[in-house]
Amino acid sequence: MGIASKAGDWAFKAFTAGLGVATIYLTATFSVNVYRGLAWHNSQSKIEKQGSNEQAP
């Protein structure tokens, strides 16, 4: 039971480490995507405001 127990412990540790790395990666990419989306939306709003100011009589 000693070797099987250690193998199971290592498998569990590797699995949880993988979940931790995946969580950190997904959090980082989500944050970057939110930032890019907000920046894109802000630039679109500025373009709309400039377009409406140019078309106003």
Steps between C-alpha positions, in 0.01 A plus 500: 500500500798731546598535134141523375418757766802713405413472130146610578629791708729612218221465244270710717769763556571517126128529425444779753813680380365481146169644616684781674701585190187486284316730742783754498524486119125540451485787751784680325357455150153601619640818654689584181190439288285719724759778476516469121122495474463812712774676304329404171163618626650828616664562163174419320315750719757768416467427127119524526521832684741642243278381215187652651679831563619519140153426361318751723395819313 
